[in-house]
């Protein structure tokens, strides 16, 4: 059976960076385009959007994590 686990801030940041390098633009730019319906909804993009949502939830809970890591690469 699948047992979910919580990703750390560092793991979220690392996974977002992987998508940024794969697609060639920042997570912030991706999310703007995704929300505007410019990119479609394939599984990979849905995962990136979900990871960004989790990242933002983590930042809201522990803002010192974001400042320590410099936030998202833009």
C-alpha positions in Angstrom: 0.0 0.0 0.0 1.2 3.5 -0.8 2.3 5.5 2.2 2.5 9.2 1.6 5.2 11.2 3.2 5.7 14.9 3.7 8.4 16.5 1.4 10.8 18.9 3.1 11.2 22.4 1.9 14.6 21.5 0.3 13.0 18.5 -1.6 10.2 20.8 -2.9 12.7 23.4 -4.0 14.9 20.8 -5.7 11.9 19.3 -7.6 10.8 22.7 -8.8 14.3 23.4 -10.0 14.2 20.2 -12.0 11.1 21.4 -13.8 12.6 24.8 -14.4 15.6 23.3 -16.1 13.5 20.8 -18.1 11.1 23.5 -19.5 13.4 26.5 -19.6 11.5 29.0 -17.5 10.9 29.8 -13.8 8.2 28.3 -11.7 6.6 31.7 -11.3 6.5 32.1 -15.1 5.2 28.6 -15.6 2.4 29.1 -13.0 1.3 32.4 -14.6 1.1 30.7 -18.0 -0.6 27.6 -16.5 -3.2 29.6 -14.8 -3.9 31.5 -18.0 -4.5 28.2 -19.8 -1.6 28.6 -22.1 0.1 25.3 -21.4 -2.5 22.6 -21.2 -3.0 20.1 -18.5 -0.7 17.1 -19.1 0.4 15.0 -16.1 3.9 16.6 -15.9 2.5 20.1 -15.8 -0.2 19.2 -13.3 2.6 17.7 -11.1 4.6 20.9 -11.4 1.6 23.0 -10.4 0.9 20.7 -7.5 4.5 21.0 -6.2 4.3 24.8 -6.5 1.1 24.7 -4.5 2.8 22.6 -1.8 5.8 24.9 -1.9 3.6 28.0 -1.3 1.8 26.2 1.6 5.2 25.4 3.2 6.3 29.1 2.8 3.1 30.3 4.5 3.6 27.9 7.4 7.4 28.6 7.8 8.4 31.9 6.2 11.9 31.6 7.6 12.4 28.6 5.3 11.8 30.7 2.2 14.1 33.5 3.4 16.8 30.9 4.2 16.6 29.5 0.7 16.1 32.7 -1.1 12.6 31.7 -2.3 11.9 30.3 -5.8 14.3 30.7 -8.6 12.9 33.4 -10.9 
